[in-house]
């Protein structure tokens, strides 16, 4: 998304705020805080909350009709044109921008202050000494992976994993079989989203390197999930040593 609007919001009581979340991570965090959005996307895994389209195709008219106090977006997750369309409706917007584990505290803390609650968390110290090179596919046919400009790559770096191809120019680089053969990863870390890697893909993945299937939400959803996700993924990565 484009530059975030620099607005100061009055503190709104948690019990009365009408917020729409267009970001699954934010929806999960708000619910964890006891703030149920009046609407969210169909990808937020909250079937009891009204849905207003997806992250890339929100229903602008439905959002405007709900007259929210606040609509929360993310500059990586949502499209600039949808941000602009919502802004033209005169709605109050807040676009978060989380591309690293180190961004989480500031961005989620800012959201907490806007909705009238508090947020604090502490991360475990970075894991040193794993010295593992990992291929992290997020798509197949063609293979795609994550660069250093993504939250997922920063989280794995925090856990002592070198993410192969993360220094490429594209945020989500496309990778060829020849590139994989040259780099010789120690392990493939295959997340359950955005592509639903599972046991049926193990034959193909293990032809590249020993493979660990990991929770895609723990790898890519940030916010209230972050501290627990780091601990869970750390435990999963220990299986590589076994």
N, C-alpha and C positions, 0 to 999 in steps of 0.2 A: 504494500500500500504506500501511499504518498506520505508526506510529512504529517505528523500528528497535530491535531488542533491544540493550540496552547490555551486551554480554558481552565478557569478555576470554578469548581462546582461547590455549591453549598453542601454541608454535610447533611445527608438525608437519613432519617431513622431507619435502621435495618428492618423494622417491622412493617414499614409503609412503602419502601422503595419498590418501584415497578421497573424491573430491569429485564432486558432481552439480551441473551447471550448468543452470539453467532460463532462461538469458539468452544469446542468440546472441553478443552482443558479448563476454561473459565466456568463453564456450566458446572462441572464437577466441583470446582473450588467453591463456587457460590453455595451450592447445596451443602458442602462440608461446613460452611460457615453458618448454615441455618437460613440462608436467603434463597428461596425458591424463585427462579426466574418466571416471569409470566409467559415466556415463550423461549424456544431454543431451536437448534437445527435438528434434523432427523438423524444426524451422526452423533448426537450428544448422549445417546443411550439413556434417555429419560422419557420413557413412553407415556408417563402420566402428565408430562408437561406439553402444552400446545407446541406444535412444530410450525415453523415459518420457512420452509424450504431447507436448502443445504448450505454448506459453507461457501460454495462457489455460485449458488443460484438462489439467494434468499428472496422471499416474497416481499418486495418493498411495500406494496400496497397493504398487505396484511400487517406488516410491522407498524406502518404509520397509523392504521386504524386502531391498533392496540394502545396508542398514545403512551408509550413508556417514558419514564423519567430519564432513562439511560439505555443506550445500546452499546454493547461491548463487542469490539472486533479485535482482530490481530493482523498486523501488517503482513505476516507471512501466510496466514491461513485464508484470509479473505481478499477479495479483489478491490482494486482502487475504484473501479467504476461503481461498485455497490456502495462503497463508502461515500462517494460523491453524491449518488442518488439519495441516500439517506440524509446526508447533510442538506440537500436541497429541500427536504421535507421539513426542515427546521428542528430536527431531532438532536438531542444532546448525545454526542458520540465520544467514546474513548477507545482509541486504537492502541493496544499493547504491542510491544515488539520484543519478543523473547527469542533470541538466537543462541543463547548460551546458558549453561547452568548459573553463571555469574549474573545474568540479567534477572533471574527469577525473583530474588528478594526485592529489588527496586520496583519492578513492574507490578508484582502482586501486592506489594506494600502500597503502591500508588492506588491500585484498585480498591484495596481495603479502606484507605482513607476516604475515597469518594463515596463508598456505600455505607460508611459509618461504622466500620468494625476495625479490628486490629489483626495484624499478621506478623508473625515472627517465626523463624525457623533457623536451624543451624545445620550445615552440611558436615558430614563426616570428612575428615582430611582426605586429600587425594590419595589414591592407591598407587604406590610405587612398586616397581620391580616385577610387574607382570610380563613386560617385554613381549607382548603378543601382537602380531600384525593380523588384523581382521578385515575380511571383505564383508560389507554390510549391504546386502541387496535389498532394495525397496521395490523392485519391479523385475520382471523377467521377459525375455523376447521383445525388446532387448533388455539386457541387464542394466539396471540403474542403481546408483548408490548415493551417499550423502557427503557433502563437502564440510570443511571446517566451519562454514558459516551457518551451520544448523545446530539446533539444540541437541539433537541426538548424538552427533559427533562429539560435542563438548562433554556430554555426559559420559560417553565411553572413554574419552581422554581422561576424565576425572577418575575413572576406574582403572586407569593404567593400560588402556587399549589404544594401539595405533591404528587408526582407521585408514585403510589403503585408499588412495585416490582422493583423499580429502583436500589435497592441495590444488586440485584442478579448478579451472576458472568457473565452470558452471556450478550452481548451487546443488544441482542433482545431476551429476555426470553420467553419461552413457558409457558403458564398459563393454569391450569386446572379449571374446574367449581368449584371443591371443594376449591381451593385456593381463588377464588373470594368470595365464601360464607363466608370463615373465615375472610377475610380482611374487608368485608362490606364497599365498597367505597361509598363516599358521592355522587359522580357523575361519569358518563362515558363521557369522551371527545373523540368523534369518528371523526378522521380526514378523509378527502376525498381522501387521498393517504397515503401510497402506495396501501392499499386496498380501493376500492371506497365505503366507508360507506355512506349510504344515508337513505332516509325516509323508504325504504323497509326493512331496518334492525332494525328499532326502536323497534319493538315488542321484538326481542331477546335481544337488548341492554338494554331496560328499565326493563327487568326482572332482571337485575343485579343492576341497580341504575338509577335514573333520568339521562337522556342523553341529551348532547348538541352536535350537529353536527358542526364541525369546519373546516375551510379551511386548508387542508393539506399543501398547499404551504406556507401559513403564518407560519405554525408550523415547517416546515422542510427546506424551502428554505432560505438561509442566504445571506447576502451581502447588496446590495442597498435596498432590501426589508425589512431588519431587523427592522429599527426604526418604519416604518409604520405598520408592522406586529404586533409588540408589542402593539401598540395603538389599532389596530383593535381587537386583541384577548382579550385585557383588556376589551374592550367594550362588547364583546361577553360573557365574563365570568361574567360580571355584571348581565346578564340575569338570572343567577342562584339565585340571591337574590330576583328577582321579583316574 
